[in-house]
């Protein structure tokens, strides 16, 4: 059984927006599509997009003393 963690999705979303926004100009205009997906995605979709793009979501884990990042 996997441990359930609480993710700071707002910070994760901001980092994904930065990631795809930068990629849009430096790598591929197709990143603009992903940027728009991130902006309108549900919390679970944001986490899924982050995982698929190699983000370590443990960095966004919320604990009682603040984020572990």
N, C-alpha and C positions, 0 to 999 in steps of 0.2 A: 504494500500500500504506500502510495506517495504522500509526502507531507504537503499539506495545503499551505500556500503562502498568500499574503495580501500584497498586491502590487500597487504602487503609486502610478496609476494609469495616466494621470495628467502629465507627469514628468516624462514618462515613457513616450507618450504621444508627441510632446514637444521635441524630444530627441529624434524621433522618427521624422517629424516634419523638417528638422534641421538636416537630417541625413538625406532625405529624398530631395529637399530643396537644393542642397549643394550638388547632389548628383545630377540634378536636372541641368545644371549649367556646365558641369565638368565631365560628365560621363555620357548621359543620354537624355534626350528630350522625353523619352518614354517614362522617365522617373516622375514626370508631372502627373501622369495617371495614378501612380502609386501615392503621390503626395495628396491628391484629392481623395483617394480611398481612405488614407489615414485620417484626414480631417473629418470625414463623415462616418467612420467606423465605430461600431459599438466597442465597449471596453474589452470584451473577449476577442473581437476581431483585431484590435490593436495589439494585444498580447500575441495572437497568432501571427500577425504580420511581422512583429519583432522577432519572434523565434525563427520564422522562415528566412529572415534576413541576417541571422547570426548574432542578434543581440542577446546578451546574457541578462535575462530578466531578473536573476537573483540580485543584480545591482539596484533594482527598483523595489526590492522587498521592504515593506514597512514593518518596523518592530516598535515596541512600546517606547523606545528611546529615540525614535526618528529613523530615517532611512539609513540602510547599512552601507550606502555608497561611499 
